[in-house]
Amino acid sequence: GRERGGMAAEGDVELELETEPNGGGGGGGGDGAGGRAAEKPRKHDSGAADLERVTDYAEEKEIQSSNLETAMSVIGDRRSREQKAKQEREKELAKVTIKKEDLELIVS
């Protein structure tokens, strides 16, 4: 019974060692989430809580500015597409020839 328990404990340690480098190598996003999760239990320290609030605010600001940039580019693309479509429609309309009889019917 004791040997099995010892082996299970060793297996757990090995698993932890394997997951830590993989999580660290996952990228900046994974590290940031892990760091924040680790700080949450320590919220008794007011300095850490204040720092966390400040960093969250800065991140929100960055997200908003990037969203604004993408929104502006999307709007710009849409405008240019609409202008191109208008020009194409005008070209198509310019190709249409109007007969004098038709024009007289439309006017009267």
C-alpha positions, 0 to 999 in steps of 0.5 A: 500500500505504501509503495503505491501511494509513494508512486502516485505522489511521484507521478503528481510531482512529475505531472506538475513539472511537466505542466509548468514549463508548457504553461510558461512557454504558452506565451505572454497571455498564459503567463499574465493569466497565471500571474493574476490568478496567483495574485487574487488570494493575496488581495489582503495587501492593499498595494497589490490590489491597487496595482492590479486595478491600475494594470487592468485599467491600462489594459482596458484602455489599450483594448479600447484604442485598438478597437477604435482603430479597427472600427475606423479602418472598417468604416473607411473600407466600407466608405471606399467600397460604397464609393466604388459601387456608386462609380460603377453604377454611374458607369452602368447608367451612363452606358444606357442610351435614352431614345427621344420618344422615351424622354418625351414620355417621361417628361409628359 
